[in-house]
């Protein structure tokens, strides 16, 4: 009779490889945690050096720590009987370990109100998400300002990627049969594709806030920003 041959014991390397494969499979089944899960910040808790009154604040934690995103407005008052433009500001602060705030950037615009229709700036989106998966949050700010006289409303989309600003601007459709335009910052094309796609989808939601209408349309341009 031939002697019974038992299976050879696994080598340490084979044992380690098997455990690695098992862990990789489990990791693939588990959902990936997205950086910057946002949470609202009560306005009375925001002690930040901002212009005017805080009207929106939220925070999230990414690879660089706790980040706060704040919107504020400062009315311009009355000068010589005429209302002055409102200062519309957006900020990013990093919360330091001692609780103090380090300002990373500020975007500011001056908005004249449309006194005939009692309209002012409309902020449609102010969000922060880790779109490209690098652990750092990108900020997206989409808003529109009322056009003066016969001019259409002006839409703006600001993208902050690694604390640098990229912009999309253009006319915004107001009526069902209106149209919109889109002018991209020349540096916009250098953004990661995932960030560009997300930004342009937000722009579409601002440019056509009531959806796409049969009689409306979008004119896309590549004009250089001034």
DOTI-445990 format. One record per residue (C-alpha): residue in three letters; residue number from 1; x, y, z. Coordinates in steps of 0.5 Angstrom, whole numbers, plus 500, padded with zeros to 3 digits. Layout:
<rs>
> rest_nr_east_north_up
> ALA_NUM_X_Y_Z
...
</rs>
This chain:
<rs>
> rest_nr_east_north_up
> UNK_1_500_500_500
> UNK_2_502_507_499
> UNK_3_503_511_505
> UNK_4_498_516_506
> UNK_5_500_523_504
> UNK_6_497_529_508
> UNK_7_496_536_505
> UNK_8_502_540_507
> UNK_9_501_546_512
> UNK_10_500_553_509
> UNK_11_506_557_509
> UNK_12_506_563_513
> UNK_13_506_567_506
> UNK_14_500_563_504
> UNK_15_496_565_510
> UNK_16_498_572_510
> UNK_17_495_572_503
> UNK_18_489_569_504
> UNK_19_487_574_510
> UNK_20_489_580_505
> UNK_21_484_577_500
> UNK_22_479_576_505
> UNK_23_480_583_508
> UNK_24_480_586_501
> UNK_25_473_583_499
> UNK_26_470_585_506
> UNK_27_472_592_504
> UNK_28_469_592_497
> UNK_29_462_590_500
> UNK_30_463_595_506
> UNK_31_460_602_503
> UNK_32_466_607_503
> UNK_33_465_613_508
> UNK_34_465_620_504
> UNK_35_469_625_507
> UNK_36_465_632_509
> UNK_37_459_629_512
> UNK_38_455_636_513
> UNK_39_452_638_519
> UNK_40_448_644_521
> UNK_41_451_649_525
> UNK_42_446_654_530
> UNK_43_447_661_528
> UNK_44_447_663_535
> UNK_45_453_659_536
> UNK_46_457_662_530
> UNK_47_462_667_533
> UNK_48_466_668_526
> UNK_49_469_675_524
> UNK_50_464_676_518
> UNK_51_461_682_514
> UNK_52_454_683_516
> UNK_53_449_678_519
> UNK_54_450_670_519
> UNK_55_444_667_515
> UNK_56_447_660_514
> UNK_57_452_656_517
> UNK_58_454_648_516
> UNK_59_460_644_518
> UNK_60_464_638_516
> UNK_61_470_634_517
> UNK_62_475_632_512
> UNK_63_482_630_512
> UNK_64_484_637_514
> UNK_65_480_637_520
> UNK_66_473_641_522
> UNK_67_471_646_516
> UNK_68_466_651_517
> UNK_69_462_654_511
> UNK_70_458_661_512
> UNK_71_454_665_508
> UNK_72_453_672_511
> UNK_73_449_679_508
> UNK_74_450_686_510
> UNK_75_445_691_508
> UNK_76_448_697_504
> UNK_77_443_702_508
> UNK_78_440_708_504
> UNK_79_445_714_501
> UNK_80_442_720_499
> UNK_81_435_717_499
> UNK_82_437_711_495
> UNK_83_438_704_497
> UNK_84_445_701_497
> UNK_85_447_694_494
> UNK_86_447_689_499
> UNK_87_454_685_501
> UNK_88_453_678_500
> UNK_89_459_674_503
> UNK_90_461_666_503
> UNK_91_467_663_507
> UNK_92_471_657_509
> UNK_93_474_657_516
> UNK_94_478_651_519
> UNK_95_477_650_527
> UNK_96_483_650_530
> UNK_97_484_645_536
> UNK_98_483_651_541
> UNK_99_477_652_538
> UNK_100_479_659_534
> UNK_101_477_659_527
> UNK_102_482_660_521
> UNK_103_479_663_515
> UNK_104_481_660_509
> UNK_105_477_664_503
> UNK_106_472_669_502
> UNK_107_468_670_496
> UNK_108_464_677_496
> UNK_109_459_680_491
> UNK_110_455_686_492
> UNK_111_448_685_490
> UNK_112_443_691_488
> UNK_113_436_689_489
> UNK_114_430_690_484
> UNK_115_425_694_488
> UNK_116_420_694_483
> UNK_117_419_686_484
> UNK_118_422_686_491
> UNK_119_427_681_489
> UNK_120_435_680_492
> UNK_121_440_675_491
> UNK_122_437_668_491
> UNK_123_442_662_493
> UNK_124_440_656_490
> UNK_125_446_651_493
> UNK_126_451_652_498
> UNK_127_454_645_499
> UNK_128_461_642_501
> UNK_129_463_635_498
> UNK_130_469_630_497
> UNK_131_467_629_490
> UNK_132_474_627_487
> UNK_133_475_622_493
> UNK_134_481_625_495
> UNK_135_479_626_503
> UNK_136_478_634_502
> UNK_137_472_637_501
> UNK_138_470_642_495
> UNK_139_465_647_496
> UNK_140_460_649_491
> UNK_141_456_656_491
> UNK_142_450_657_486
> UNK_143_446_664_486
> UNK_144_443_669_482
> UNK_145_442_676_482
> UNK_146_436_680_480
> UNK_147_438_683_473
> UNK_148_437_691_473
> UNK_149_432_694_468
> UNK_150_431_689_462
> UNK_151_437_685_463
> UNK_152_436_678_465
> UNK_153_438_675_472
> UNK_154_445_674_473
> UNK_155_447_667_475
> UNK_156_454_665_478
> UNK_157_457_658_480
> UNK_158_463_658_485
> UNK_159_467_652_486
> UNK_160_473_652_491
> UNK_161_478_646_490
> UNK_162_484_646_494
> UNK_163_482_653_496
> UNK_164_482_656_489
> UNK_165_476_659_486
> UNK_166_473_657_479
> UNK_167_467_660_476
> UNK_168_462_659_472
> UNK_169_457_665_470
> UNK_170_452_667_465
> UNK_171_444_669_464
> UNK_172_439_665_468
> UNK_173_432_664_465
> UNK_174_427_667_469
> UNK_175_421_666_465
> UNK_176_418_659_462
> UNK_177_420_661_455
> UNK_178_427_664_457
> UNK_179_434_662_455
> UNK_180_441_662_459
> UNK_181_448_663_457
> UNK_182_454_659_461
> UNK_183_461_662_461
> UNK_184_467_658_464
> UNK_185_473_660_467
> UNK_186_479_659_463
> UNK_187_482_655_469
> UNK_188_475_651_469
> UNK_189_478_645_465
> UNK_190_483_644_469
> UNK_191_479_641_475
> UNK_192_478_633_476
> UNK_193_473_631_471
> UNK_194_468_629_477
> UNK_195_468_636_480
> UNK_196_467_639_473
> UNK_197_461_634_472
> UNK_198_458_636_479
> UNK_199_459_643_478
> UNK_200_456_643_471
> UNK_201_450_639_474
> UNK_202_449_645_479
> UNK_203_449_650_474
> UNK_204_444_647_470
> UNK_205_439_647_476
> UNK_206_440_654_477
> UNK_207_440_656_470
> UNK_208_433_653_469
> UNK_209_431_653_476
> UNK_210_424_651_474
> UNK_211_426_645_469
> UNK_212_427_645_462
> UNK_213_422_648_458
> UNK_214_420_646_451
> UNK_215_420_653_449
> UNK_216_427_655_453
> UNK_217_434_653_451
> UNK_218_441_654_454
> UNK_219_446_657_450
> UNK_220_453_655_452
> UNK_221_459_659_450
> UNK_222_467_659_452
> UNK_223_468_666_453
> UNK_224_473_668_457
> UNK_225_472_671_464
> UNK_226_474_678_466
</rs>
